[in-house]
Amino acid sequence: TTSTDPFLAVRYLGLLPLYAGDEQPTTATLKAIIAETPYFAKSEAGSVGTMKVLQYPPNAPELTDVTFASSDPTIATVDSSTGAITAVANGTAYITATKGTLKAVCIVVLTGISP
C-alpha cells in the first residue's frame, strides 16, 4: 500500500513512533529529521536525485539551514545547500543532512558506471 503521507510511510518502517488516529504531537519543537528517500540506486554517471528531509513532528517550524555532505565525494557528490546528488563512480556513499545536532542519512549505491 502506498501512502501520500510521508510520515505514515516512515512510521510503517518503524522510524517514527505511532500516535493514535489523526492526533498530532502538540509540541512545535523539532525532534528529528528523516530522509524522505533513504536510498538511491543508479547505474550511470550524472544526476541521481535530491536528498530531501522531513521534519518530526510535522507541526515543527519549517526546516531551514539544512546542510548536506557526502561520505565519499569520489563516489557521489552532493550540493551542500540543495541536497542535489551527482553520481561519480561505482560504490556506496552516505549522504548526511544536518540541522543543528540532528542528522538524517541517505544511502547512495552506484553500479555499472564506466570510468
Buried (B, 14 or more C-beta within 10 A) or exposed (E): EEEEEBBEBBBEEEBBEEEEEEEEBEEEEBEBBBBBEBEBEBEEBEEBBBBBBBBBBEEBEEBEEBEBBBBBEEBBBBEEEEBBBBBBBBBBBBBBBBBEEBBBEBBBBBEEBEE
